[in-house]
Amino acid sequence: MTVDLLQEMPQITGEIGLDAADLLAPSTLCKAFDRIEMRLCRVLLRQSAQQHDPSTHAALDVTLHERNRASRHYCQRTNYRVKTLKVTKLVDTKPQAVLDLYCSTTREGSDADLCEQIARRNAGDLRTLAADKGYDKNVLRERLRNLAIRPLIKHRIMAPYDHAHNARMNEDRYAQRSMTETVNSAVKRSLGYAVRARTWYRGLREVALMCIVYNIKRSVER
């Protein structure tokens, strides 16, 4: 929440026990924001998710967050080239809370390797992990099993036995993968489709804070 918005909403500053004169200058807040590391944001995200009744079943999906348009002069002066942020979210399918995320400024790289990285960070809390066919990779499935996580990832139909693999999958659990799309839509509708930070690294933190706020709002509403 920006300083200008707090100044325009005295009821909020009163609720948190602050006056407009007590608020820091915007430049001070930006510098403090820069010092926040993504690993700290992930810890806060995990804490906000634990306000819900957690399950051991999660799903993974990718979404894109646009960056607010800047003037042509600003783009040329600051080398403003990153137009979208790629965000991979791990969602607990029962309470629809965001457990973890990974942000990137490029669409390059293997989604399967990224899935393993996120799963490894949350291995002790998960029994199943659902993802779409974009994560179809036998090496990934094997590594998830080594982490004691059952992969729910549909096989691309390349041979007749792929039908058999998909038929053995728990369809009810796999169908909950759609909860990631629900969460992505809810975050964007309530907190915005675009990030407002002018620098890309602040944008990554902004997305993380959006997910933290979403978890808290959902916990309060319940």
C-alpha positions, 0 to 999 in steps of 0.5 A: 500500500503506497504512502499516498493511499494511506494519506487519502484513507485516514481510517486505515492509518488510524486502525494501525495507530499511525498519523500521516506525519509518521509515515516514511518518505516514498524513497525510504520505503523503496530502499527498504523494499529493495533489502527484502530478499525473496527467501524472506518473502517465501517464509512470509508466504508460508506463514500466511498459508499456515493460517488455513487448514493445510492439506498434503495435496498441491498443484503447480501452474504458471501464470504471467503478470504484466508490468504497468506501461511506462512512457517511451522516454522512461523505457529508453532512459532506464532500459525498461525491457522486461514486459512480463513476469513469469510466476510459478505458483504452488497451491494447496488445493483444499484451502486454495492457498499459495504455498510457494512461488518462483518468479522469473523475467524470462520464459526460457528454461525447463518447467520440469526442473523448476517444478522439482526445485519447488517440490524439494523446498516443500517435500515434507508437507506434500503427498501428491503434486498435480501438474499439466502435461507441460511437466511430462517428464519421467525424470521429474516423476522419479525425483518426485517419488524419491521425495515421497511425493506422488506425481499426478502428471498426465502423460502425453500420448506417444504410445498405447501404454501412455493411455494405461498410465493416465487411466491409473491416475486418481482423476479426482486428485488430478482434477483439483489442478484447476484450483491453481487457475482459480487462485491465479484469477482471484489474485489478479481480480482482487489485487491487479493483473499488472505489477506497479514496480518500475524495476523488475526485481521489485516486481518479483517481490510485489508478486510475492506480497500480492500472494501473501495478501491474498492468503491473509484475505482468504483466511479472514474471509473464512 
